[in-house]
Amino acid sequence: MKQKMKARAVAVKVLLRVVVDGRSLSVALPEQLVKLSDPAERPLTQELCYGVMRYGVRLEAIAKQLLNKPLKRKDRDVECLILLGLYQLIYMRIPPHAVVAETVEAVNAIGKGWARGLVNAVLRNFQRGEQKLLAKADSTPADRYAHPEWLLAMIRRGWPDEWQAIAEGNNQYPPMVLRVNPAHGSREAYLQRLQGEGMAATALTALPTAVVLQQPVEVERLPGFGAGDVSVQDGAAQLAAWLLNPQAGERLLDACAAPGGKCCHLLEQAPEVKEVVAIDIDEQRLQSVRENLTRLNLQAEVICGDASRPDVWWDGQQFDRILLDAPCSASGVIRRHPDIKQLRREEDIDRLVALQGEILTALWPLLAPGGLLLYATCSIFPQENHLQIERFLQTHHDATAQSVSDSWGRAMPVGRQLLPGDEGMDGFYYAPLLKSTG
Ligand SMILES: C[S@@+](CC[C@H](N)C(=O)[O-])C[C@H]1O[C@@H](n2cnc3c(N)ncnc32)[C@H](O)[C@@H]1O
């Protein structure tokens, strides 16, 4: 049997998978959590990993002040352990002596016994000089807000008056939001079930099926989760089905469907639609679409394909409504996926903007005259959002932007934008586009 480890050592393994191998936390965590000697340490391990990703830039700046010289590349694990230690000392309520003792102990488990003295000295020196060290980190915006410089600069360019609030919002812990399946009962009835289980929750007023839990829980603990009574989905993502508003007898395309949250919501909301075709380029992620459809007892035609190449997979029958939840920077959901700060690169943004434009242009002919295409991103960058749509409208004269009368978020020149934390929701952009009948 492989050697089992304690929380801090497992957290280092997870962080290495992200910073060295470029895996996302949502993949790396479950993969490494099996190495825990005590499953009760799962929440702690998770908190450590998310915390280091959330505040990594700030923690690195502080570690730099404390190290005489940078650690070698082969010692990234020791560096991760130091960041873990600092994270606990600054942001967690663990007694400092326990933080130092447990973190120093983890050097053996990661096979770097030589670093014992170094980790101990760095953490103790932090305790001694805490105020000065934090003040120095706070003197640089990127370190203060714990964002890579390029990312903070891009947020600032897009939102000159809101950039600080956005950066702070990105560092908040997101609420766990549920979508109640109306076919299985009302939201009020589900709120009562939660109450019966001792889980405090409130209705999210902007949406008829959304419920916000006061404390996140493992999905298996949600009443009726396995039976499809409820799904986990942020309120902002739940807006898609209401905006697309599918009707009985219609044919729908969900282009970029994985892991299937919005696809399932569309089917829950309008079970009498004729057909839903769900496309995604990533076969592995499509497996989650199939699992979600099965759990919720819903049907869709699931196709692995490139949305920018419909010539390869389209049967030639036009769709009444299309959801294009485009691949994007995910800059609106950093609070949920703080590893984005680590994994996303500045040069990705232009590539994504080009891909979004290509997919939009390729899918437009698939929409029937009089049909509706809902363009969506979980981005806050104007170039992925209203600037993208304005460019599309200039070159597609049979397209008009439908006004969104809702009160959530903020009106943009075209479409509506939610910034992270607006009305308790993730950062999202929506633009419904109507195709003329003439
Ligand atoms: C924002 S996610 C979609 C989330 C999904 N709509 C949901 O609600 O669960 C974007 C998806 O686009 C997919 N994707 C990226 N490039 C694509 C392409 N060229 N064609 C089809 N899907 C693509 C990714 O694999 C990813 O699953």
The ligand as a MOL file (V3000), in Angstrom:
LIG
                    3D

  0  0  0     0  0            999 V3000
M  V30 BEGIN CTAB
M  V30 COUNTS 27 29 0 0 0
M  V30 BEGIN ATOM
M  V30 1 C -17.6590 27.8060 -19.9170 0
M  V30 2 S -17.4190 26.1300 -20.2510 0 CHG=1
M  V30 3 C -19.0560 25.6000 -20.5220 0
M  V30 4 C -19.8820 25.3730 -19.2790 0
M  V30 5 C -21.2010 24.6990 -19.5540 0
M  V30 6 N -21.9920 25.4490 -20.4980 0
M  V30 7 C -22.0160 24.4720 -18.3080 0
M  V30 8 O -22.9110 25.2520 -18.0030 0
M  V30 9 O -21.7770 23.4880 -17.6080 0 CHG=-1
M  V30 10 C -16.7700 26.2060 -21.8600 0
M  V30 11 C -16.6560 24.8590 -22.5500 0
M  V30 12 O -16.2500 25.1040 -23.8950 0
M  V30 13 C -15.5800 23.9670 -24.3470 0
M  V30 14 N -14.8810 24.3300 -25.6020 0
M  V30 15 C -13.7310 25.0120 -25.7520 0
M  V30 16 N -13.4670 25.1800 -27.0660 0
M  V30 17 C -14.4840 24.5910 -27.7460 0
M  V30 18 C -14.7730 24.4110 -29.1270 0
M  V30 19 N -13.9680 24.8970 -30.0800 0
M  V30 20 N -15.8700 23.7300 -29.4530 0
M  V30 21 C -16.7020 23.2170 -28.5110 0
M  V30 22 N -16.4640 23.3490 -27.1910 0
M  V30 23 C -15.3840 24.0430 -26.8130 0
M  V30 24 C -14.7030 23.5910 -23.1700 0
M  V30 25 O -14.3130 22.2400 -23.2350 0
M  V30 26 C -15.6400 23.8970 -21.9840 0
M  V30 27 O -16.2680 22.7140 -21.5660 0
M  V30 END ATOM
M  V30 BEGIN BOND
M  V30 1 1 1 2
M  V30 2 1 2 3
M  V30 3 1 2 10
M  V30 4 1 3 4
M  V30 5 1 4 5
M  V30 6 1 5 6
M  V30 7 1 5 7
M  V30 8 2 7 8
M  V30 9 1 7 9
M  V30 10 1 10 11
M  V30 11 1 11 12
M  V30 12 1 11 26
M  V30 13 1 12 13
M  V30 14 1 13 14
M  V30 15 1 13 24
M  V30 16 1 14 15
M  V30 17 1 14 23
M  V30 18 2 15 16
M  V30 19 1 16 17
M  V30 20 1 17 18
M  V30 21 2 17 23
M  V30 22 1 18 19
M  V30 23 2 18 20
M  V30 24 1 20 21
M  V30 25 2 21 22
M  V30 26 1 22 23
M  V30 27 1 24 25
M  V30 28 1 24 26
M  V30 29 1 26 27
M  V30 END BOND
M  V30 END CTAB
M  END
